[in-house]
Amino acid sequence: MQDQVQDRYIAMISESKYGAVSIALWAKTALISKHLDNSLGAIHGIGLTEYMVLRSLMRAPDHVLRRIDIADALERTASGITRMLMPMEKIGLVQKELNERDARVSLVRITRAGEELFENASATLNAKSETLLKNVDGKKLDVFLDLLGAI
């Protein structure tokens, strides 16, 4: 009991409410990411980051993006995205395309197989997310999404 009081006291003096929110978001994000990554990997053979690449491509006009745009969307480096895309290309989820205007720009397009995997993985992600967030009612989810949008 005394340890819990001391932990709370240390947290109160070392963090503002903003800091506490940031740390709580980080911890919960890590937990959710771990569960989603495990589910997607076990069922579909991709991780959460690969899913997010496919999601970015599905939302893009004509399902095509520059590698740098994918990197920006996922807050990753261009070289990290390039390394991630290689195995995805190898198994047929994405394909490279030439940019007619600029040969230096590398384009990525989702394949039909990638689209199918994305649709199936989305069902898994939605079901797992519902389980993880089962204690939050619909109204609170709406408020939470609004709050996240404000960040």
Secondary structure by P-SEA (a helix, b strand, c coil): caaaaaaaaaaaacccaaaaaaaaaaaaaaaaaaaaaaaaaacccccaaaaaaaaaaaacccccccaaaaaaaacccaaaaaaaaaaaaaaccbbbbbccccccbbbbbbcaaaaaaaaaaaaaaaaaaaaaaccccaaaaaaaaaaaaac
